[in-house]
Amino acid sequence: MEFSHVPERPAAERTHSAVPMQVPTPPDSFTSSPVDSSAEEDTLVSVSTTFFPGAHIHSHPPDLVLLSSDSVFFYVHARALLGVSENNFGGLLSQSSKAMAGQLGPVLVPESSTILNIVLHAVYDMACSHYSPSFESLATALSALTDYGVSLKRHVGPSTALYSLLLSHAPLYPLELYTLAASHDLYDLAVPTSSHLLSFSLASLTDEMVDRIGAIYLKRLFFLHFGRADALKRLLLPPPHPHAPTNDCDFTEQKRLTRAWALASAYLAWDARPDLSTNAIESALAPLGDQLSCELCRKALRDRLKTLIIQWSAVKRTI
């Protein structure tokens, strides 16, 4: 599926290889053969603009260097990565590497700098929205976090920056985000996203989408749509309450309003959509008053319509 988005900001910048810190430096892994000293000083490498040697993101200096698949260096802390991972960061780190992190060369990771940048921001609980990552990149980063043994329920929870960033894509990619949340069982993310799917046609779901969403979250989405449609039909059923008969308008005359309400509400109920707006309801039912000569009937219609709109607005809009 094609995604349109603003260009992503690069996660790195070119800089000289010499770094004034006692941490593993990029050139160390490329000095197996003699090189000219003046040429070495001019060597440029790509270093993360957030995770660089002098960054103040931790109380201790970095003791580990990660090298992305597109050759960008990230200076991080072994303890921070191991502290959130259940599998030694995908098996890339071990207790021995934790103890000797300051003496080891860069650890190669399969992710690109864009994906690794999102992963590390999540690990450190930092916002990465200023990099404008695409939805595709965010989805890939969630899979990477899972591969690295990082709990998504903890690091993509409602109070995290990554949760807010993902949710910001809900208006443009509601189905994709709901599918992503469902595939990782991120209920707290799926709930607000589901409100953006009220206008989605369930009949257009493909087999691939259904497989990715899974039975549980698919059932919840169907129940949301069917539940709202049924609620709308129930709310439309009662006609305006009749008033006491007068000389100009007895019960027989008031049946005109009851029949008109029944016809108009049946029209709305026939095509009961879960995303039906209150404006659409008012536009369909309010004109009934134009055909009434009795002011008491008009008031009864206005009161019934007001109650209907309040009740419809209170119907649950999320799974």
C-alpha positions in Angstrom: 0.0 0.0 0.0 1.3 3.4 -0.9 1.7 6.0 1.8 1.9 9.8 1.3 3.8 11.6 3.9 6.2 14.5 4.6 9.9 13.7 3.9 11.6 12.1 6.8 14.5 14.0 8.4 17.8 12.2 8.4 18.8 10.6 11.7 22.5 11.3 11.1 24.9 13.9 9.9 28.4 13.7 8.5 31.2 14.4 10.9 34.9 13.9 11.3 35.8 10.5 12.7 38.0 11.8 15.5 35.8 12.0 18.7 37.1 13.5 21.9 35.7 10.8 24.2 37.0 7.5 25.6 34.4 5.4 23.8 34.6 3.1 20.8 35.1 5.3 17.8 34.1 4.4 14.2 37.7 4.5 12.7 38.8 1.7 15.1 37.0 -0.9 13.0 38.6 0.2 9.8 42.3 0.4 10.7 43.4 -3.1 9.8 45.7 -1.7 7.2 48.1 1.3 7.3 46.6 4.6 6.4 48.0 8.1 5.9 47.5 10.1 9.1 46.4 13.2 7.3 43.8 11.2 5.3 42.5 9.6 8.6 42.0 13.0 10.1 39.8 14.0 7.1 37.7 10.9 7.2 34.0 11.6 7.5 31.5 9.2 9.1 27.8 9.4 9.7 26.9 9.8 13.3 23.4 10.0 14.9 22.3 13.5 15.6 20.7 12.3 18.9 22.9 9.5 20.0 26.4 10.9 19.5 29.4 10.8 22.0 28.7 14.2 23.6 24.9 13.8 23.9 23.4 14.3 27.4 20.8 11.6 27.3 22.1 9.6 30.2 24.0 10.2 33.5 26.9 8.2 32.2 28.8 8.5 28.9 28.0 6.0 26.2 29.8 2.7 26.3 28.5 0.9 23.2 28.4 1.8 19.5 25.7 0.4 17.2 26.3 0.6 13.4 23.1 0.6 11.3 22.9 -1.1 7.9 23.4 2.2 6.1 26.6 2.9 8.1 25.4 5.3 10.7 27.0 5.2 14.2 24.8 5.4 17.3 26.5 5.9 20.7 24.4 4.3 23.4 24.5 2.6 26.8 24.7 -1.2 27.1 22.9 -1.1 30.4 20.0 0.9 28.9 19.5 -1.6 26.1 19.9 -4.7 28.3 17.6 -3.2 30.9 14.6 -3.1 28.6 15.3 -6.3 26.6 14.2 -9.8 27.4 16.6 -11.4 24.9 19.9 -9.4 25.2 18.7 -7.1 22.5 18.0 -9.8 20.0 21.1 -11.7 21.0 23.4 -8.9 19.8 24.5 -8.2 23.3 25.6 -10.5 26.1 26.8 -10.2 29.6 30.3 -10.3 28.4 29.7 -7.5 25.9 28.1 -5.5 28.7 31.3 -5.9 30.8 33.6 -5.1 27.9 31.4 -2.6 26.0 34.1 0.1 26.2 36.6 -2.1 24.5 34.5 -3.6 21.7 34.1 -2.2 18.2 30.7 -1.3 16.8 27.9 -3.8 17.0 26.3 -4.3 13.6 22.5 -4.2 13.4 20.3 -5.1 10.5 18.1 -2.0 10.7 18.6 1.2 8.7 19.4 4.4 10.6 15.8 5.6 10.3 14.4 2.5 11.9 17.2 2.2 14.5 16.7 5.8 15.4 13.0 5.2 16.3 13.9 2.0 18.2 16.5 3.8 20.4 14.2 6.8 21.0 11.6 4.3 22.3 14.2 2.5 24.5 15.2 5.8 26.0 11.6 7.0 26.2 12.4 10.1 24.0 10.2 11.7 21.4 11.3 11.4 17.8 8.5 13.3 16.1 11.0 16.0 15.0 12.4 13.5 12.6 9.0 13.2 10.9 9.2 9.4 10.6 6.7 7.9 8.1 4.0 5.5 9.1 5.9 2.7 7.3 9.0 3.4 9.3 7.1 3.4 12.6 5.4 0.1 11.7 8.8 -1.4 10.9 10.3 -0.1 14.1 7.6 -1.8 16.2 8.6 -5.1 14.6 12.2 -4.4 15.3 11.4 -3.6 19.0 9.7 -6.9 19.2 12.7 -8.7 17.7 14.9 -7.0 20.3 12.8 -8.3 23.1 11.4 -4.9 24.1 7.9 -4.8 25.6 5.6 -2.9 23.3 2.9 -2.6 26.0 5.4 -0.7 28.1 7.2 1.4 25.4 4.1 2.1 23.3 1.7 2.7 26.1 -0.6 5.8 26.3 1.9 7.8 28.3 4.8 7.4 25.8 5.9 9.6 23.0 5.8 6.8 20.5 2.1 6.1 21.3 1.3 9.8 20.6 3.3 9.8 17.4 1.5 6.6 16.1 -1.9 8.0 17.1 -1.2 11.1 15.1 -1.4 9.0 11.9 -4.9 7.7 12.7 -6.8 10.3 10.6 -4.8 9.4 7.5 -4.1 5.7 8.0 -6.9 4.4 10.3 -7.1 0.9 9.0 -3.3 0.5 8.8 -2.9 1.7 12.3 -5.7 -0.4 13.7 -4.2 -3.4 11.9 -0.8 -2.6 13.3 -2.1 -2.2 16.8 -4.1 -5.5 16.5 -1.2 -7.5 15.2 0.8 -6.5 18.3 -2.2 -6.6 20.7 -1.9 -2.9 21.6 -5.4 -2.5 22.8 -4.8 1.0 24.2 -3.8 2.1 20.7 -6.5 0.2 18.8 -9.3 1.8 20.9 -8.9 5.5 19.9 -7.9 4.4 16.3 -11.2 2.5 15.9 -13.2 5.8 16.1 -11.6 6.7 12.7 -13.0 3.5 11.2 -16.7 4.3 11.6 -17.0 5.3 8.0 -14.9 2.3 6.7 -16.8 -0.3 4.7 -16.2 -3.7 6.4 -17.1 -5.4 3.1 -13.9 -4.0 1.6 -11.7 -5.9 4.0 -9.3 -8.3 2.1 -8.3 -11.7 3.3 -4.8 -10.4 4.0 -6.2 -7.6 6.2 -8.4 -10.0 8.1 -5.4 -12.3 8.7 -3.3 -9.4 10.0 -6.0 -8.0 12.2 -6.9 -11.3 13.8 -10.1 -12.8 15.0 -10.3 -10.9 18.3 -9.8 -7.3 17.0 -11.9 -8.1 13.9 -14.8 -9.1 16.1 -14.4 -6.0 18.1 -14.5 -3.8 14.9 -17.6 -5.7 13.6 -19.4 -5.3 17.0 -18.6 -1.6 17.0 -20.2 -1.1 13.5 -23.2 -3.4 14.1 -23.7 -2.1 17.7 -23.9 1.5 16.6 -26.2 0.7 13.7 -28.6 -1.2 16.0 -28.4 1.6 18.6 -29.4 4.1 16.0 -32.4 2.0 14.9 -33.6 1.7 18.6 -33.2 5.4 19.2 -35.1 6.4 16.1 -38.1 4.2 16.9 -40.1 6.2 19.5 -42.0 9.1 17.8 -42.4 12.6 19.4 -44.5 12.5 22.5 -48.1 13.6 21.9 -49.4 16.6 23.7 -52.8 17.1 25.3 -55.6 17.5 22.7 -56.7 21.0 21.9 -59.5 22.5 19.8 -57.1 22.8 16.8 -55.1 19.7 17.3 -56.6 16.5 18.6 -55.0 13.0 18.7 -56.1 12.2 15.2 -54.4 15.3 13.9 -51.2 14.5 15.8 -51.0 11.2 14.0 -49.7 13.1 11.0 -46.5 13.9 12.9 -46.3 10.3 14.1 -46.5 9.0 10.5 -44.1 11.6 9.1 -41.6 10.7 11.9 -42.0 7.0 11.1 -41.3 7.5 7.4 -38.3 9.8 8.0 -36.8 7.6 10.7 -37.3 4.5 8.5 -35.3 6.2 5.8 -32.4 6.8 8.2 -32.6 3.4 9.8 -32.6 1.6 6.4 -29.1 3.0 5.7 -28.0 3.1 9.3 -24.3 4.0 9.2 -22.1 3.9 12.3 -20.6 7.2 11.3 -24.0 9.0 10.8 -23.5 12.6 12.0 -25.9 14.5 14.2 -26.2 17.1 11.4 -27.5 14.4 9.0 -30.1 13.3 11.6 -31.2 16.9 12.2 -31.3 17.6 8.4 -33.6 14.6 7.8 -36.0 15.1 10.7 -36.1 18.9 11.5 -38.0 19.7 8.2 -40.9 17.7 9.4 -41.9 20.8 11.5 -42.4 22.8 8.3 -45.5 20.8 7.6 -47.1 21.3 11.0 -49.5 24.1 11.9 -49.7 23.3 15.6 -47.0 25.0 17.7 -47.3 22.3 20.4 -46.5 19.6 17.8 -43.5 21.6 16.6 -42.3 21.8 20.2 -42.8 18.1 20.7 -40.7 17.5 17.5 -37.9 19.8 18.6 -37.8 18.1 22.0 -37.8 14.6 20.5 -35.0 15.6 18.0 -32.9 17.2 20.8 -33.2 14.0 22.9 -32.3 11.8 19.9 -29.2 13.8 19.1 -28.1 13.7 22.8 -28.7 10.0 22.9 -26.9 9.3 19.6 -23.9 11.4 20.7 -23.6 9.3 23.8 -23.4 6.0 21.9 -19.9 4.4 22.2 -17.7 5.4 19.2 -14.8 3.0 19.9 -14.3 -0.7 20.3 
